[in-house]
Amino acid sequence: MVLVTGGTGLVGAHLLLHLVENEKQVRAIYRNLESIQKTKSLFDLYQKTALFAAVEWLPADITDIPTLEKAFLGITHVYHCAALISFDPKEEDAIRKINIEGTANIVNFCLANGVKKLCYVSSIAALGDKATYEKEITEETEWNPEKLHSDYAISKYGAEMEIWRGQQEGLQVLVVNPGVILGPGFWEQGSGLLFTKIKNGLSFYTSGNTGFVAVTDVVRILFQLMKSEISNERFTLIADNYVFRDILNSIADAYQVKRPTNEASPFMMEIFCRIDWLLSVVFQQKRKLTRATAKASYSKELYSNQKIKSVINPNFKAIPDYIKEIINMKK
């Protein structure tokens, strides 16, 4: 039987849909019943409502060891997608507890229960820091602890260390590092907010760039890697590197709304960051923009997907075309 953590998030929900179409037994864990409805809504969106019943749901939390004991009974393969995605410094403790300690728990249960293979969904945020002589960031780029990293990036890097610790103790593992993952169904969180904000009239853009990938490509590659003989490797998953402005323009064009027209310079992003901090203090609200996220919005890092291409033929979807597909599903 296959176990999926994070089955109520964008990647996990799409992965569950893919798995029930290709596996006999699939189990997913959840923390509250309300979150399961998000996954059911995704099945409905793809007109696969009947398949939702094929998922065996169990209440469990990756930071609560007793609840995991039942979840791991009879499990042979694990897809670990659960994570707290936040860039608010106030949530540093929660980010590290869920992403690092939670991953350590998953690794320990895999080892204790003789799981055959564990696949961890990390992030390009956990990849290394490019040296001055390097043009692209690859799986071999070294992490520089002296550089500015968000708490989220640090937590994903720490989680990967737990995965490799499991590998040293005899567990077969895989790590994938997706770029910004785009997909339908989760419009009020993560990358889904890009679609919501553009539709509602976002006026600012930045000129930074990063790697983007379709969620359907991510889950297809996860499944293919898990079924293969490949193990103890990590793979960067991006379709290509895109400028943020071009992505925002593609979304605006697909919605047939006005494109963002005002560039937010690094100086402006610093001002926005300070205003966001002040608002968070005065109104006790969650931070939306931090120094790390502001820096990422105008950084011009390039990521390489050559390693995954050399192992399998991923045939990545072109992101502008996939954006149209996403919005057509939403209409």
Secondary structure, DSSP 8 states (H G I E B T S, - for coil): -EEEESTTSHHHHHHHHHHHTT-S-EEEEES-HHHHHHHHHHHHHTT-GGGGGGEEEEE--TT-HHHHHHHTTT--EEEE--------GGGHHHHHIIIIIHHHHHHHHHHHTT-SEEEEE--GGGS----TT-SSB-TT----TTS---HHHHHHHHHHHHHHHHHHTT--EEEEEE-EEE-SS-TTSTTHHHHHHHHTT--EE---EEEEEEHHHHHHHHHHHHHSS--SEEEEE-SEEEEHHHHHHHHHHHHT-----EE--HHHHHHHHHHHHHHHHHH----S--HHHHHHHH-B--B--HHHHHHS------HHHHHHHHHHHH-
